[in-house]
Amino acid sequence: MLTRRNTLGLLAATPTALTLLPTMAMAQEPKVFQNPVAINATDPVAYFEQEKPVPGSADHKVTWNGAEWHFASRRNASKFKADPETYAPVFGGYCAFAASRGYLAPTIPEAWTIHEGKLYLNANLRAQELWRQDIPGNIAAGLNNWPGILG
């Protein structure tokens, strides 16, 4: 049975004991949502050029920001490679609504928005609807949380 004195002694020793343990790196989520390819292997350039999600192909791939990105054509892959910041989704392709609330969520290709020249993806159509209710406010909140929510 622990007495009050023993408990206090254990609590006092804990900070010292923790400083003696080797520092462990905390696992961090990737900067880009991958499943296993960036943004579900959907061509990010197509959202701008064709105004819809278009599946990419491993035949046209680019590695950028720690992820493999697939494109529907060599032309789209070249455009992305020349200027990835223009085409890559904000918040690494994680759900923009979730980022605005301080957490990460995967996305689906069908829940997307281009706002002021930037691509935003959402976890589902309901999250997209909620996100669109206050796009500027949600962007500001998401940027305030990013990249800290990666872990």
Number of C-alpha atoms within 10 A of each C-alpha: 4 8 8 9 9 11 11 12 11 13 11 11 11 11 10 10 10 10 9 8 8 7 8 6 6 7 8 10 11 13 15 23 22 20 11 11 18 24 27 19 22 22 29 30 29 19 19 17 9 9 12 18 18 18 15 24 16 13 12 17 23 17 12 14 14 11 18 17 29 27 25 21 16 14 12 21 22 16 13 22 16 10 10 17 11 16 20 23 25 21 25 21 28 26 29 34 29 22 27 22 13 18 18 22 15 18 25 18 21 15 19 24 22 13 12 6 10 14 21 24 28 27 22 18 15 12 17 22 13 13 23 15 10 11 17 12 13 20 20 13 17 23 17 14 17 18 14 12 16 17 11
